[in-house]
Amino acid sequence: MTDNVLEPQFDNFFALFEQPVQFEVVQDNLDQRLRFLQKRYHPDNVAKNIANIAKAQQQSEQASALINQGYQTLSSPDSRASYLLDMAGQAQSLEHSIADLDFLEDAMEMRMDLDDAIGAQDIATLKQLHPQITERLAKQSASFKNAYETQDWQTAIDSTQKLKFLVKLNADVVTAIDGISAATHLDDDDLYV
């Protein structure tokens, strides 16, 4: 690290995390690189290379923010797809609405099932929904990967929009399962009071 600026690799998250510029990533490699970068840019280590402590702290905070942003971007399929499209200069249409009516109908049905299951604290339904969403995530990930590799930008954009919806839906299912499970365990603890 120099006295003035972060290294050029911070401009590209794939370079920062030593990953090829492609949709598929190995999560374990990202995790290992994250730990390495966190250690390397820790305030104590940065201070060894920069005489000005305040400047070292500022650069360490800046590096940490970029490292965390890069990790979050590359770890999730929807943000990774968006980032790849942005790098290719194709991200301008990502905020448009999803035009696939079949997908929207299916997605709305899953969302209503999720909301009903959460309201009823129905963990069995939630556990049935989770693999369905995971399957759809895999399908859209494969669609994006193929479209990106062939530079079929419209399909890549469409898949990215769908990935965004599915990632959010999946996170909501996981959160609901965890919440209901935690509440159940708390109720079990009351038996032993």
C-alpha positions in Angstrom: 0.0 0.0 0.0 1.3 3.4 -0.9 1.1 6.6 1.2 -1.6 8.1 -1.0 -3.9 5.6 -2.6 -5.2 2.1 -2.5 -3.7 -0.3 -4.9 -5.2 -0.5 -8.4 -6.8 -3.9 -7.7 -9.4 -2.2 -5.6 -11.0 -1.0 -8.9 -11.9 -4.5 -9.8 -13.4 -6.9 -7.3 -12.4 -10.0 -9.3 -8.8 -8.9 -9.3 -9.0 -8.0 -5.6 -10.3 -11.4 -4.7 -8.0 -13.1 -7.3 -10.9 -14.6 -9.2 -11.3 -15.0 -12.9 -13.8 -12.5 -14.4 -16.7 -15.0 -14.8 -20.0 -15.8 -13.2 -18.9 -18.9 -11.3 -16.9 -18.4 -8.2 -15.6 -20.7 -5.5 -17.0 -19.5 -2.2 -14.2 -21.1 -0.1 -11.7 -19.2 -2.2 -13.6 -15.9 -1.6 -13.7 -16.6 2.1 -10.0 -17.3 2.3 -9.1 -14.2 0.3 -11.4 -12.1 2.5 -9.6 -13.2 5.6 -6.2 -12.5 4.0 -7.3 -9.0 2.9 -8.8 -8.2 6.3 -5.6 -9.1 7.9 -3.4 -7.3 5.4 -5.4 -4.1 5.6 -6.1 -4.2 9.3 -5.3 -0.8 10.9 -2.3 -2.2 12.8 -0.7 -3.6 9.6 -1.4 -0.4 7.6 0.1 1.7 10.3 3.4 -0.1 9.9 3.6 1.2 6.3 2.4 4.7 6.8 3.9 7.2 9.2 0.8 9.3 9.7 -1.5 7.3 12.0 -4.6 9.3 11.0 -3.9 8.7 7.3 -3.3 5.0 8.0 -6.6 4.7 9.9 -8.4 6.4 7.0 -6.8 4.2 4.4 -7.5 1.1 6.4 -11.2 2.1 6.8 -11.4 2.8 3.0 -9.8 -0.6 2.2 -12.1 -2.4 4.6 -15.2 -0.9 3.1 -14.1 -1.8 -0.4 -13.1 -5.3 0.7 -16.5 -5.9 2.3 -18.3 -4.4 -0.7 -16.3 -6.7 -3.0 -16.9 -9.7 -0.9 -20.7 -9.1 -0.8 -20.8 -8.4 -4.5 -19.0 -11.5 -5.5 -20.7 -13.8 -2.9 -24.3 -13.3 -4.1 -25.3 -14.4 -7.6 -27.6 -11.4 -8.3 -25.0 -8.8 -7.3 -22.2 -10.7 -9.1 -24.3 -10.8 -12.3 -25.1 -7.1 -12.0 -21.4 -6.4 -11.5 -20.4 -8.4 -14.5 -23.0 -6.6 -16.6 -21.7 -3.2 -15.3 -18.2 -4.2 -16.2 -19.4 -5.1 -19.7 -21.3 -1.7 -20.0 -24.6 -3.5 -20.1 -26.2 -2.6 -16.7 -28.3 0.3 -17.9 -31.5 -1.7 -18.2 -31.3 -3.6 -14.9 -33.9 -1.4 -13.2 -36.6 -2.0 -15.7 -39.5 -4.3 -14.7 -39.4 -8.0 -15.4 -41.4 -8.7 -18.5 -41.8 -12.5 -18.2 -45.4 -12.9 -17.0 -45.0 -16.6 -16.3 -42.1 -15.9 -14.0 -44.0 -13.0 -12.3 -47.0 -15.2 -11.7 -44.8 -18.0 -10.3 -42.9 -15.5 -8.2 -46.0 -13.9 -6.8 -47.4 -17.3 -5.9 -44.2 -18.2 -4.0 -44.3 -14.8 -2.3 -47.9 -15.3 -1.1 -47.1 -18.8 0.1 -44.1 -17.5 2.0 -46.1 -14.7 3.6 -48.9 -17.1 4.6 -46.4 -19.6 6.0 -44.7 -16.8 8.0 -48.0 -15.6 9.3 -49.0 -19.1 10.4 -45.5 -19.9 11.7 -45.6 -22.9 9.3 -42.1 -24.2 9.2 -43.0 -27.3 7.1 -44.3 -25.1 4.3 -41.2 -22.9 4.5 -38.9 -25.9 4.3 -40.8 -27.0 1.2 -40.5 -23.6 -0.4 -36.7 -23.4 0.2 -35.6 -26.1 -2.3 -38.1 -24.7 -4.9 -36.5 -21.3 -4.7 -33.0 -22.8 -4.7 -33.9 -24.7 -7.9 -35.1 -21.6 -9.6 -31.9 -19.7 -8.4 -29.8 -22.5 -10.0 -31.8 -22.2 -13.3 -31.5 -18.4 -13.5 -27.8 -18.6 -12.6 -27.2 -21.1 -15.5 -29.2 -18.9 -17.8 -27.2 -15.8 -16.8 -23.9 -17.7 -17.2 -24.7 -18.9 -20.7 -26.1 -15.5 -21.8 -23.0 -13.7 -20.4 -20.6 -16.0 -22.1 -22.4 -15.6 -25.4 -22.9 -11.9 -24.9 -26.7 -12.3 -25.2 -27.1 -9.1 -23.1 -30.9 -9.0 -23.1 -31.1 -12.6 -21.7 -28.3 -11.8 -19.2 -30.2 -8.7 -18.0 -33.5 -10.7 -17.8 -31.8 -13.4 -15.7 -30.2 -10.8 -13.4 -33.5 -9.2 -12.7 -35.0 -12.6 -11.9 -31.9 -13.5 -9.7 -32.5 -10.3 -7.7 -36.1 -11.3 -6.9 -35.2 -14.9 -6.1 -32.2 -14.0 -3.9 -34.5 -11.7 -1.8 -37.1 -14.4 -1.7 -34.6 -17.0 -0.6 -33.2 -14.7 2.1 -36.7 -14.1 3.4 -37.4 -17.9 3.6 -34.1 -18.6 5.4 -34.7 -15.7 7.8 -38.2 -17.0 8.5 -37.0 -20.6 9.1 -34.3 -19.4 11.4 -36.7 -17.1 13.3 -39.3 -19.8 13.8 -36.6 -22.4 14.8 -35.2 -19.9 17.3 -38.6 -19.2 18.8 -39.3 -22.9 19.0 -36.0 -23.5 20.9 -36.8 -20.6 23.3 -40.2 -22.2 24.0 -38.4 -25.5 24.7 -36.1 -23.7 27.2 -39.2 -22.6 29.1 -39.9 -26.2 29.9 -36.7 -26.4 32.0 -37.2 -23.2 34.0 
